[in-house]
Amino acid sequence: MPGFLLDLDGTLYHGDRPIAGAAEFIAWLNKNQFPYLYVTNNSSRTPEQVAAHLEKVGIAARADEVLTSAQAAAMYMKEQKSGGNVYLIGESGLELAVRDAGFHTDTERPADFVVQGIDRSFSYEKLAAAVRRLRAGAAYVLTNPDHLLPWNNELQPGAGSIAASIEKASETQPVVIGKPSPIIMNYAIERLGLPKEQIWVVGDNLRTDIQGGLAAECHTALVLTGLLTRDTVEEYIGRTGLRPELICDNLQQLADRLASEGE
């Protein structure tokens, strides 16, 4: 039985607009009892908020079907030092994940970790505070490396753009958690509970979804509903050296191909 690790923006929706056929694809997974997990590099939302957003665009979702880069970052730090003190640069999804994992966020104490995600109130003061802690020995954990974020057909600076300034000033390389990092991929595979050879990683981004799936030795399917089109996909495959197992115009075509191949 196949399982699926599903990207969100560009694969199931565009910002606050559903992608045609996405809800039907999830219904097809449920009908066939194929296990799946929504895996997102977005660290700003809680799993409950991610599920609510999916429901808003007409896609069935529960919080326990979601794995965010914020959750994965908290899991990683807990493995390194349970109950440590964290200096946090991020939004509510990251803050709640860190606190739920048992970490402290006491700015008066030395930090064991600086954990950073998207932060739309990022400031020079936060930059200086992070750099000071990193240069004093804190470990740097980055939820995801995305320099730009798509939102309603526009691109906005992402967590990776903030990280660039912190890396430069602190002369410290972060541990990257989100796709294409094997850290989030391995957590997702473990939660799905299937051998990696039975899992399809589905997304619209070669450098995150597909690279992460290839590195995890899963099946990979690129859908052309987000970043790439039939006219541009081969150029980007040549540029990145990343070739997915399947290239589909949309999720319905992916379902049809998998059904015809007996997957």
TORKOL-4160 file (C-alpha; in steps of 0.2 Angstrom, whole numbers, padded with zeros to 4 digits, m for minus):
263
<pt num="1" X="0000" Y="0000" Z="0000"/>
<pt num="2" X="0007" Y="0017" Z="m0005"/>
<pt num="3" X="0008" Y="0032" Z="0007"/>
<pt num="4" X="0010" Y="0050" Z="0003"/>
<pt num="5" X="0019" Y="0065" Z="0010"/>
<pt num="6" X="0010" Y="0080" Z="0003"/>
<pt num="7" X="0016" Y="0098" Z="0000"/>
<pt num="8" X="0003" Y="0112" Z="0002"/>
<pt num="9" X="0005" Y="0129" Z="m0006"/>
<pt num="10" X="0007" Y="0126" Z="m0025"/>
<pt num="11" X="0001" Y="0108" Z="m0023"/>
<pt num="12" X="m0016" Y="0109" Z="m0014"/>
<pt num="13" X="m0019" Y="0128" Z="m0015"/>
<pt num="14" X="m0012" Y="0144" Z="m0020"/>
<pt num="15" X="m0013" Y="0155" Z="m0004"/>
<pt num="16" X="m0031" Y="0156" Z="0000"/>
<pt num="17" X="m0037" Y="0149" Z="m0016"/>
<pt num="18" X="m0039" Y="0130" Z="m0019"/>
<pt num="19" X="m0031" Y="0121" Z="m0034"/>
<pt num="20" X="m0044" Y="0112" Z="m0045"/>
<pt num="21" X="m0044" Y="0093" Z="m0041"/>
<pt num="22" X="m0035" Y="0094" Z="m0024"/>
<pt num="23" X="m0050" Y="0090" Z="m0014"/>
<pt num="24" X="m0055" Y="0076" Z="m0025"/>
<pt num="25" X="m0037" Y="0069" Z="m0024"/>
<pt num="26" X="m0038" Y="0069" Z="m0005"/>
<pt num="27" X="m0055" Y="0060" Z="m0006"/>
<pt num="28" X="m0047" Y="0047" Z="m0018"/>
<pt num="29" X="m0033" Y="0044" Z="m0005"/>
<pt num="30" X="m0047" Y="0042" Z="0009"/>
<pt num="31" X="m0058" Y="0031" Z="m0002"/>
<pt num="32" X="m0043" Y="0019" Z="m0005"/>
<pt num="33" X="m0037" Y="0021" Z="0013"/>
<pt num="34" X="m0020" Y="0027" Z="0008"/>
<pt num="35" X="m0011" Y="0035" Z="0022"/>
<pt num="36" X="m0004" Y="0052" Z="0020"/>
<pt num="37" X="0003" Y="0067" Z="0029"/>
<pt num="38" X="0003" Y="0085" Z="0025"/>
<pt num="39" X="0021" Y="0091" Z="0027"/>
<pt num="40" X="0025" Y="0110" Z="0026"/>
<pt num="41" X="0040" Y="0121" Z="0028"/>
<pt num="42" X="0028" Y="0134" Z="0035"/>
<pt num="43" X="0033" Y="0137" Z="0053"/>
<pt num="44" X="0021" Y="0151" Z="0057"/>
<pt num="45" X="0006" Y="0141" Z="0059"/>
<pt num="46" X="0001" Y="0127" Z="0071"/>
<pt num="47" X="m0005" Y="0111" Z="0065"/>
<pt num="48" X="m0023" Y="0116" Z="0070"/>
<pt num="49" X="m0021" Y="0132" Z="0059"/>
<pt num="50" X="m0014" Y="0122" Z="0045"/>
<pt num="51" X="m0029" Y="0110" Z="0045"/>
<pt num="52" X="m0041" Y="0125" Z="0047"/>
<pt num="53" X="m0034" Y="0133" Z="0032"/>
<pt num="54" X="m0035" Y="0117" Z="0022"/>
<pt num="55" X="m0053" Y="0115" Z="0027"/>
<pt num="56" X="m0056" Y="0133" Z="0022"/>
<pt num="57" X="m0051" Y="0129" Z="0004"/>
<pt num="58" X="m0062" Y="0114" Z="0004"/>
<pt num="59" X="m0049" Y="0100" Z="0008"/>
<pt num="60" X="m0052" Y="0088" Z="0022"/>
<pt num="61" X="m0039" Y="0089" Z="0036"/>
<pt num="62" X="m0035" Y="0086" Z="0054"/>
<pt num="63" X="m0021" Y="0093" Z="0065"/>
<pt num="64" X="m0014" Y="0075" Z="0067"/>
<pt num="65" X="m0012" Y="0074" Z="0049"/>
<pt num="66" X="0000" Y="0089" Z="0048"/>
<pt num="67" X="0019" Y="0090" Z="0051"/>
<pt num="68" X="0026" Y="0107" Z="0051"/>
<pt num="69" X="0044" Y="0113" Z="0051"/>
<pt num="70" X="0041" Y="0121" Z="0068"/>
<pt num="71" X="0036" Y="0104" Z="0075"/>
<pt num="72" X="0051" Y="0095" Z="0067"/>
<pt num="73" X="0063" Y="0109" Z="0074"/>
<pt num="74" X="0056" Y="0106" Z="0091"/>
<pt num="75" X="0058" Y="0087" Z="0089"/>
<pt num="76" X="0076" Y="0089" Z="0084"/>
<pt num="77" X="0081" Y="0101" Z="0098"/>
<pt num="78" X="0073" Y="0089" Z="0111"/>
<pt num="79" X="0084" Y="0075" Z="0104"/>
<pt num="80" X="0099" Y="0086" Z="0107"/>
<pt num="81" X="0095" Y="0093" Z="0124"/>
<pt num="82" X="0078" Y="0091" Z="0132"/>
<pt num="83" X="0071" Y="0105" Z="0142"/>
<pt num="84" X="0084" Y="0118" Z="0136"/>
<pt num="85" X="0083" Y="0137" Z="0134"/>
<pt num="86" X="0079" Y="0144" Z="0117"/>
<pt num="87" X="0080" Y="0161" Z="0110"/>
<pt num="88" X="0066" Y="0161" Z="0097"/>
<pt num="89" X="0064" Y="0171" Z="0081"/>
<pt num="90" X="0047" Y="0166" Z="0073"/>
<pt num="91" X="0028" Y="0167" Z="0075"/>
<pt num="92" X="0015" Y="0158" Z="0084"/>
<pt num="93" X="0017" Y="0141" Z="0076"/>
<pt num="94" X="0035" Y="0140" Z="0081"/>
<pt num="95" X="0033" Y="0147" Z="0098"/>
<pt num="96" X="0019" Y="0134" Z="0103"/>
<pt num="97" X="0029" Y="0120" Z="0096"/>
<pt num="98" X="0044" Y="0125" Z="0106"/>
<pt num="99" X="0034" Y="0127" Z="0122"/>
<pt num="100" X="0024" Y="0111" Z="0119"/>
<pt num="101" X="0041" Y="0102" Z="0118"/>
<pt num="102" X="0046" Y="0107" Z="0135"/>
<pt num="103" X="0058" Y="0121" Z="0131"/>
<pt num="104" X="0060" Y="0138" Z="0140"/>
<pt num="105" X="0061" Y="0154" Z="0132"/>
<pt num="106" X="0069" Y="0165" Z="0145"/>
<pt num="107" X="0078" Y="0179" Z="0137"/>
<pt num="108" X="0088" Y="0182" Z="0154"/>
<pt num="109" X="0096" Y="0165" Z="0153"/>
<pt num="110" X="0110" Y="0159" Z="0141"/>
<pt num="111" X="0102" Y="0151" Z="0126"/>
<pt num="112" X="0106" Y="0133" Z="0121"/>
<pt num="113" X="0098" Y="0136" Z="0104"/>
<pt num="114" X="0093" Y="0150" Z="0093"/>
<pt num="115" X="0078" Y="0143" Z="0083"/>
<pt num="116" X="0072" Y="0154" Z="0068"/>
<pt num="117" X="0058" Y="0153" Z="0056"/>
<pt num="118" X="0048" Y="0166" Z="0047"/>
<pt num="119" X="0046" Y="0182" Z="0057"/>
<pt num="120" X="0037" Y="0196" Z="0049"/>
<pt num="121" X="0041" Y="0207" Z="0064"/>
<pt num="122" X="0060" Y="0203" Z="0062"/>
<pt num="123" X="0071" Y="0218" Z="0068"/>
<pt num="124" X="0089" Y="0224" Z="0070"/>
<pt num="125" X="0086" Y="0221" Z="0089"/>
<pt num="126" X="0082" Y="0203" Z="0086"/>
<pt num="127" X="0096" Y="0201" Z="0074"/>
<pt num="128" X="0108" Y="0207" Z="0087"/>
<pt num="129" X="0101" Y="0196" Z="0100"/>
<pt num="130" X="0102" Y="0181" Z="0090"/>
<pt num="131" X="0120" Y="0185" Z="0084"/>
<pt num="132" X="0126" Y="0188" Z="0102"/>
<pt num="133" X="0119" Y="0171" Z="0108"/>
<pt num="134" X="0126" Y="0162" Z="0093"/>
<pt num="135" X="0143" Y="0169" Z="0096"/>
<pt num="136" X="0142" Y="0164" Z="0114"/>
<pt num="137" X="0140" Y="0146" Z="0109"/>
<pt num="138" X="0121" Y="0143" Z="0106"/>
<pt num="139" X="0117" Y="0131" Z="0092"/>
<pt num="140" X="0108" Y="0138" Z="0077"/>
<pt num="141" X="0092" Y="0129" Z="0071"/>
<pt num="142" X="0083" Y="0135" Z="0055"/>
<pt num="143" X="0065" Y="0129" Z="0052"/>
<pt num="144" X="0067" Y="0130" Z="0033"/>
<pt num="145" X="0078" Y="0137" Z="0020"/>
<pt num="146" X="0065" Y="0145" Z="0009"/>
<pt num="147" X="0071" Y="0162" Z="0003"/>
<pt num="148" X="0055" Y="0167" Z="m0005"/>
<pt num="149" X="0037" Y="0162" Z="m0001"/>
<pt num="150" X="0023" Y="0161" Z="m0014"/>
<pt num="151" X="0007" Y="0170" Z="m0008"/>
<pt num="152" X="m0008" Y="0173" Z="m0020"/>
<pt num="153" X="0004" Y="0173" Z="m0035"/>
<pt num="154" X="0017" Y="0185" Z="m0027"/>
<pt num="155" X="0033" Y="0181" Z="m0019"/>
<pt num="156" X="0038" Y="0187" Z="m0001"/>
<pt num="157" X="0054" Y="0185" Z="0009"/>
<pt num="158" X="0055" Y="0169" Z="0018"/>
<pt num="159" X="0064" Y="0162" Z="0033"/>
<pt num="160" X="0080" Y="0159" Z="0023"/>
<pt num="161" X="0081" Y="0177" Z="0019"/>
<pt num="162" X="0081" Y="0181" Z="0037"/>
<pt num="163" X="0094" Y="0167" Z="0040"/>
<pt num="164" X="0106" Y="0175" Z="0028"/>
<pt num="165" X="0108" Y="0190" Z="0039"/>
<pt num="166" X="0110" Y="0180" Z="0054"/>
<pt num="167" X="0122" Y="0168" Z="0046"/>
<pt num="168" X="0133" Y="0182" Z="0039"/>
<pt num="169" X="0134" Y="0192" Z="0056"/>
<pt num="170" X="0136" Y="0177" Z="0067"/>
<pt num="171" X="0148" Y="0167" Z="0055"/>
<pt num="172" X="0137" Y="0152" Z="0060"/>
<pt num="173" X="0129" Y="0139" Z="0049"/>
<pt num="174" X="0112" Y="0133" Z="0055"/>
<pt num="175" X="0105" Y="0115" Z="0056"/>
<pt num="176" X="0092" Y="0116" Z="0043"/>
<pt num="177" X="0076" Y="0106" Z="0047"/>
<pt num="178" X="0063" Y="0109" Z="0033"/>
<pt num="179" X="0063" Y="0101" Z="0016"/>
<pt num="180" X="0074" Y="0096" Z="0008"/>
<pt num="181" X="0083" Y="0092" Z="0024"/>
<pt num="182" X="0082" Y="0073" Z="0029"/>
<pt num="183" X="0078" Y="0079" Z="0046"/>
<pt num="184" X="0060" Y="0083" Z="0042"/>
<pt num="185" X="0059" Y="0069" Z="0029"/>
<pt num="186" X="0064" Y="0056" Z="0042"/>
<pt num="187" X="0052" Y="0062" Z="0055"/>
<pt num="188" X="0038" Y="0062" Z="0042"/>
<pt num="189" X="0042" Y="0044" Z="0036"/>
<pt num="190" X="0043" Y="0038" Z="0054"/>
<pt num="191" X="0026" Y="0046" Z="0057"/>
<pt num="192" X="0018" Y="0038" Z="0042"/>
<pt num="193" X="0024" Y="0021" Z="0047"/>
<pt num="194" X="0028" Y="0014" Z="0030"/>
<pt num="195" X="0044" Y="0009" Z="0022"/>
<pt num="196" X="0052" Y="0023" Z="0012"/>
<pt num="197" X="0050" Y="0012" Z="m0004"/>
<pt num="198" X="0031" Y="0013" Z="m0002"/>
<pt num="199" X="0030" Y="0032" Z="0000"/>
<pt num="200" X="0027" Y="0045" Z="m0013"/>
<pt num="201" X="0033" Y="0063" Z="m0010"/>
<pt num="202" X="0022" Y="0075" Z="m0020"/>
<pt num="203" X="0025" Y="0093" Z="m0023"/>
<pt num="204" X="0028" Y="0107" Z="m0035"/>
<pt num="205" X="0045" Y="0112" Z="m0030"/>
<pt num="206" X="0061" Y="0103" Z="m0036"/>
<pt num="207" X="0073" Y="0111" Z="m0023"/>
<pt num="208" X="0062" Y="0107" Z="m0008"/>
<pt num="209" X="0049" Y="0093" Z="m0011"/>
<pt num="210" X="0058" Y="0083" Z="m0025"/>
<pt num="211" X="0075" Y="0085" Z="m0018"/>
<pt num="212" X="0069" Y="0080" Z="m0001"/>
<pt num="213" X="0060" Y="0065" Z="m0008"/>
<pt num="214" X="0075" Y="0059" Z="m0018"/>
<pt num="215" X="0087" Y="0061" Z="m0003"/>
<pt num="216" X="0075" Y="0051" Z="0007"/>
<pt num="217" X="0074" Y="0037" Z="m0006"/>
<pt num="218" X="0056" Y="0039" Z="m0008"/>
<pt num="219" X="0046" Y="0039" Z="m0024"/>
<pt num="220" X="0044" Y="0057" Z="m0031"/>
<pt num="221" X="0030" Y="0066" Z="m0041"/>
<pt num="222" X="0031" Y="0084" Z="m0047"/>
<pt num="223" X="0014" Y="0092" Z="m0050"/>
<pt num="224" X="0014" Y="0107" Z="m0062"/>
<pt num="225" X="0001" Y="0117" Z="m0052"/>
<pt num="226" X="0014" Y="0129" Z="m0044"/>
<pt num="227" X="0031" Y="0135" Z="m0048"/>
<pt num="228" X="0034" Y="0126" Z="m0065"/>
<pt num="229" X="0024" Y="0123" Z="m0081"/>
<pt num="230" X="0027" Y="0111" Z="m0096"/>
<pt num="231" X="0036" Y="0124" Z="m0104"/>
<pt num="232" X="0049" Y="0127" Z="m0090"/>
<pt num="233" X="0050" Y="0111" Z="m0081"/>
<pt num="234" X="0064" Y="0103" Z="m0092"/>
<pt num="235" X="0074" Y="0119" Z="m0090"/>
<pt num="236" X="0074" Y="0118" Z="m0071"/>
<pt num="237" X="0077" Y="0099" Z="m0071"/>
<pt num="238" X="0093" Y="0103" Z="m0081"/>
<pt num="239" X="0098" Y="0117" Z="m0070"/>
<pt num="240" X="0095" Y="0108" Z="m0054"/>
<pt num="241" X="0099" Y="0090" Z="m0059"/>
<pt num="242" X="0084" Y="0084" Z="m0050"/>
<pt num="243" X="0072" Y="0073" Z="m0060"/>
<pt num="244" X="0056" Y="0067" Z="m0052"/>
<pt num="245" X="0050" Y="0049" Z="m0055"/>
<pt num="246" X="0033" Y="0057" Z="m0062"/>
<pt num="247" X="0029" Y="0074" Z="m0069"/>
<pt num="248" X="0010" Y="0077" Z="m0069"/>
<pt num="249" X="0000" Y="0092" Z="m0074"/>
<pt num="250" X="m0011" Y="0090" Z="m0059"/>
<pt num="251" X="m0016" Y="0079" Z="m0044"/>
<pt num="252" X="m0030" Y="0071" Z="m0054"/>
<pt num="253" X="m0017" Y="0065" Z="m0067"/>
<pt num="254" X="m0006" Y="0058" Z="m0053"/>
<pt num="255" X="m0020" Y="0048" Z="m0046"/>
<pt num="256" X="m0025" Y="0041" Z="m0064"/>
<pt num="257" X="m0007" Y="0036" Z="m0067"/>
<pt num="258" X="m0005" Y="0028" Z="m0050"/>
<pt num="259" X="m0021" Y="0019" Z="m0052"/>
<pt num="260" X="m0017" Y="0013" Z="m0069"/>
<pt num="261" X="0000" Y="0007" Z="m0063"/>
<pt num="262" X="m0007" Y="m0003" Z="m0048"/>
<pt num="263" X="0001" Y="0008" Z="m0035"/>
